[in-house]
């Protein structure tokens, strides 16, 4: 989804948050637009959750400005910001029914009972839990509790919804299902979702744009395709998916230039050792050092003649596990198109 307006829903201007000598967030500049599904992606301790808490108002910046729809919110408490937050642990009241959990914020705002009941019914329809009003959280599965927490956050019609790794407690299959459902709900309600995750596949699946965090800074902002296909730093290349980063004398031997570049494993073909190299391609001779059969695809570790290891991934279209295992120790020629070399710069946090 493209930005609905030129004015950002959320704007961070030179925002920092320091805890003593620790720079949890360091001079961030970021615009998140109305209607975007925007992910803050990074490893533990990279600053993404602190950034979310600053937007929510649970933390105050050490320096800089945070704006929601053009209005400065420094010092504005969380309950007076037009945002709501969904946490990983759901934070449901165990003694309340599903309906009462969802209606709690409406009750605090003194919304009349009849309107509360109707809005709870509507939001339960949206999250595909019709008729669950009378159940207790203990009677729900993990995925159902996650939907109730989402319904409670959305029932007040916030302009921005903040989600702090809300799928982290779910098993893999349910998490993948909920990724699709969460994106569908966001498109239906049409508001800005800001989603914190350390899972690059999750971010690539759902996001309109992604900010990749590393040591309190943003390394790259872009669409999933931009961040994956055109990483601008060595950190992004290595963190978002798997990538081969080639620099120095190895880069010069392969391309004629010492400029550091990355190439994704799935872009590389494993060919017989005597295969000629096309003019539009790069070739590197090596030996298959290790093979990992993963069902849908196989991951190969190739040791190049120059001593560097390169990872190659091939889909198992016709091969079996026995076929791929027999490749270990084989001399090969790796070939990939020059167009798939992505120049990158050294990460600030490296």
N, C-alpha and C positions, 0 to 999 in steps of 0.2 A: 504494500500500500504506500502510495506516495504521500508526502505531507499535505494535509488539508489546507493549511494556512501557512503564510510566511512567518508569522509570529510563533515562536516555539511554545509548546506546552510547558516545558521545563528548560531553563537556561542556567548553566553554571559558568560563572565568570571568575577565573583565577581563584577557584575554591581550594582551600587547604584545610586539613584537619590533622593536627599533631597531638600525640599523646606523649608528653615529655620529649625525648629525642627521636621518637618513632614518627615518621611522616606517613601516616596511614593513607592519607589523600594529599597529593602534592601538586598544587597549582593546576587544577583541572579546568579545561575549557570545553564545554559540551552543550549542544542544542539537541533537544528531543522534541519532535513535532507532534501536533495534535493528531490522534488516530493511529500513531505508530505502535507496532509491537517491537519494543526496543530491548535488547538484552545487554546486560553488563556481564561479560565473560572473563574469567580469570581463575588462577589457582587460589588456594587458601592463602589469606594474608596479602592479597594483591590490592585491596582497597575497594572492591566492588560493593560489599555489604555496607561498609562505612559510607560510601557514596549514597546508597539507598536510604540509610538512616538519616543522612543530612537532608535529603529531599523530603523525607517523612516528618522531620522535625524532632526525631529522637536524639539527634546530636546537633550541636551548633558549630558552624565553621570557625576555625582559628583565624582565617582570612578569606576574603572574597565575597561574592554576592550570589545568592540563589533566588531565582525568579520563577514564579508560577503564573503563566499567562500574562507576563509583563509586569507583575507586581512583586516587589521585594518581600521575602518572607522571613528574613532574619529576625529572630526573637518571637515569631508567631508560633504558638504551641501546636502540636500535632492535630488536636481536635478542631482547631480553627483553620486548618489547611484543607483545601478541597481535594484531598487524597485519602485513600484507604490502603491498608497493608494486609497481605495474606502471608502468614508465616509457615515454616516447614512443619511445626508441631501442631498446626491448625488452631490452637488456643480456644477450643470450644468449651463452653461451660458444661461439665458432665452431668449436673443435676437438672439441666434444662432440656426440654424437648428440642427437636430440630427447628420447629416453627418459632419457639421462643428465642433460641440462639440467633436465628436470622433477624427476628424482629427487634432484638435488643437495642440496636442503634436507633431505630425508629421510635421506640418507646422513650428513650432518653431525649429525643427531639420533640416528644409530645405529639407525635402523629396519631390521629384518632384511631381507635381500635379497628373500625371497619376498613379503613385504608391500609392498616398494617396487615390485616388478614389477606386482603386482595394482593398487596405487593409481595407478600411471602409466597402466595400461590403462584403468581406470575414468575417469580425468580426461580422457584423450584421446577417449574416447567422448563425454563431456559437451561438449567443445569441437569435436566433429565432425571429429576427425582420427584415426580408428581406423587402426591399422597403420602409423603414421608414426614409430614408436619408433626405427628404425635410420637415419633420414635425418639429414643435417646441416643446420644453419640456412641455409647457402648454397644448398641445394636447394629452399628454400621461397619462396613468394610473400610479399609484405608482409603480407597478411591472415593467412596461415598462421603467420608468425612472431609476429604479434600474439596469435594464439590460443595458441601455445606459451608465450609469456610469461605469459599469463593462467592457463594450466594450471599452470605452475610456481608462481605465486603462490597458487593455490587448493589445491594438493595437500597443504599442511600444515594445512588447515582453520583458517585465521585467523578471528577473530571480526569483524574489520574489514578490508576491502580498499581500499587507496588507489590511485587511478588518476590519473597526472599526464599529461593530454592524450595518452592512449595511441593515439588514432586520428589524430593530427595529421599523420603521415607518409603516410597513405593517400590515394588519389585519391577524388574526390567520391562516385562510385557505390559503391565498396567501403566508404567510410566510412559511408554511409547504411545499407548492408547490415549492417555490423558494429554499428551503433547498436542495431538490432533484436535481433541475436544476443546482444549484451552484456546487454541488459535481460532477455532470456529466461533467460540463464545466472544472472543475479542472482536472478531469481524462483525458479529451480530450487534453488540452494544456500541461499537464504533469509538470507544474511548482509548486513551493512551495507556498501554500496559508497559511497565518497566520491570523487567524480569532478571533476577540475579541467578547465575548458575556457574558451576565450574565444569559442566558437561558440554563440550564443544558440539557434539551431535545434537543435543537438545537445542542449543542456540541456533545452529544451522537449520534445524527443522522448522522452527516457529517464527524466527525474527524477520522483520523488515530490514532492520539494521542492527549491527553489533558493535559495541565498544570493547576492545580487548585490553584488559588491565594487567599491569605488571609492576609490582613494587610501588604502588601508589600513583602511578601515572597511566595514561591511556596511550597504548602503542599504536593503535589503528582503529579507525571508525569506518564502517562501510557495510554494504549489503553482504549477505552470506557468500554470494558468488565472488565478490571483490576480496573479502577477507581470506577465503579459501584459495582462490585461483591466483590472486595477486598479493601475497603477503609482503609488507613493506619492510619488516624487520626480521631478524633471525629468531626472535622470541615467538612472533606470530606464526612464522613458518613451522616452528617446532611444536607449538601448543595447539594450534587449530589443525587437527589431523596430524598425519605423519608427513614429513618432508625431508629430502636430502639437501643439506646445506653444504655447498662446495665453495671453497675459497682458496686464496693464495696460489701456490705452485700447482695444485691440482686443477683449479679453475683455469689457470693459464695453459696447462697441458691439454685440456679438453676444448677450450674455446679461443685460446690465443690472447686472453685478457685475464688479469688477476682479480677482476671485479667479482665480488661474492654474489652467488646466485643460488636459488633453490629450484628443485624439480620434484614434483610429486611422484610417489612410487607407482601410481597407476598409469602414468604417462610413459613409462619406460617399457620397452619390449625386450624380452630375452630371446636372442637369436643364436644360431650356430656360430661357432668361433670364426669361421671363414666368411661370414656375411659381409658384403661390401657396404660401406656407409654412404647413404644418399647425400647429395650436396646440401640439402636443407636440414640435415640432422647432425647430431653429435653421437660419436661412438666411443665406447670404452670396453676394452678387453678385461675379462676377469674369470674367477672361478666361483661356482656355487658353494658357499661355505656352510649354509644351514637352510633348512626348509621347514616351514610351519604350515601344516594343512589345517584350514579353518572352515571347511565345508563349502561355503559359497565362494571362497577365494583362497589362494595360497600366498603366503608371504615368504619371499626369498631374501636371503642375505648374501650379497655378492661381494667378494673381496677383489678389488681392482688390482691391476698389475702395479700401480703406484702405491699400494698399501692401504688405501681407504676402503671402508665398507659402505655399500649402497644397498638400500632396501628397495625391492621391487614387489609390487602386488599384481597378481593376475587372477582374473575370474576363472573359476573352474567350469568352463562351458562344456568340455568333452572329457577332460582328464579325471582320473580317479586318484584316491590317496596313494595307491601303489605307484601310479605314473609319476606323480610329483616327487615322491620320496627318492625315486631313482635318479633324480637330477643332482643330488648331492655329490660334489667333487667334479662336476662336469665343467669343462672350459666353455665359456660363452662370450658372445659380443652383446653388450647392452647398447641399444639404439633408441634415441628419442629426438623429437623435432626441436630445433633451436628455438622455435617460437614458445616452447614450454619452459624455457629458462626464465626465471623471474629474478631480476636484480633486486638485492635487498641490502639494507644498511644494518650496522650493528645495533642491537637493542641497547637503550639507555641503561636498563637494569642489569645488563650482562656484566 
